[in-house]
Amino acid sequence: MSDATGPAAPLTSDEALLIALRRVASRVDPVPDSLLRAARETLTWRRVDAELAELLSDSALEDARPALVRGDGAPRAVCFEAGELTIELDVLPDGPRRKLVGQLVPAEPAIVEVQSAELRTTVTADSHGRFHAEGISAGRMRLRITAHVPAGRPIETSWITI
């Protein structure tokens, strides 16, 4: 093998062994596509200008027996926090889609972008911090909040599956 700068250095026995092990591992136990996709999504929030909102609570995770207590069509309450800003979000079933009803605390107007694999929907939080979005596809999504006063820079939630 060579490139524009000249021939490549010969592989050491350790490098050759690592290459062989990678080949075997990729055939015997390949990384699932869903895991690779989730790993890529976690890196997409890493922007210099955005702060990550930490997941504080998720009603879907708090109940150890979700199938016995609520079905797939039950409302879900999720809460994120970034600095002084808390993002409260209710996820409501709407047929095959979801309706999001949220509030920013402290209350403030802002622009809220719902990002999913299918689309990006932008809504406005009113002066009470309330916002809602309809027709959101079930699947992975996150929120990006901009034009709000306290933080001064965009805030992005982690990806969740709704």
Secondary structure, DSSP 8 states (H G I E B T S, - for coil): -EETTEE-----HHHHHHHHHHHHHHHHS---HHHHHHHHHHHHT--TT-EEEEEEEEHHHH-S-HHHH--TTS-EEEEEEETTEEEEEEEEEETTEEEEEEEEES---EEEEEEESS-EEEEEE-TTSEEEEEEEESSEEEEEEES-TTT-S-EEE--EE-
